[in-house]
Amino acid sequence: MAMGFDAVNLVPMGDTKRNKCLALRHLPTLIKHLRGKSPLVYDYAKAIKVFAEPAMQREEVVPTILPGWDHSPRSRMRAFVMNNSTPEAFKAHVQAIKTIVDKKQNQLVMLKSWNEWGEGNYMEPDAHWGRQYIDAMGSVLKQ
């Protein structure tokens, strides 16, 4: 690549935000968010569709999978939050990314992250879901 890198890791959070912000029906929420009065909340199942966008098909792009996201502990009302993550939705996300990388020579994928409890982005077993996220990922990777 022109800058001397062999590959880049994309985490399209900004694209997810931009897709929501471009929808006029979300304008009041966007205004509150920009004023620091409301987090930008997006449904996980809709947000992860952006993570399987065509750019991920490029050989030099390493896609990212993530089980959830809630940046409100750090950003408070300026946070970006993905609500309603479930093991089933996560499994669909992993499958979509696997479908992309199975067609590539570079089949590296990043998991964001194993134990980022502060951002609701973790794979470790918990009291609510147990091992279901780990099992969901495992079932896709065994295919």
Buried (B, 14 or more C-beta within 10 A) or exposed (E): EEEEEEEEEBBBBEBBBEBBBEEEEBEEBBEBBEEEEBBBBBEBBBBBEBBBBEEBBBEEBBBBBBBBBBBBEEBEEBBBBBBEBBBEBBBBBBBBBBEBBEEBEEEEBBEBBEEBEEBBBBBEEEEEBEEBBBBBBEEBEEE
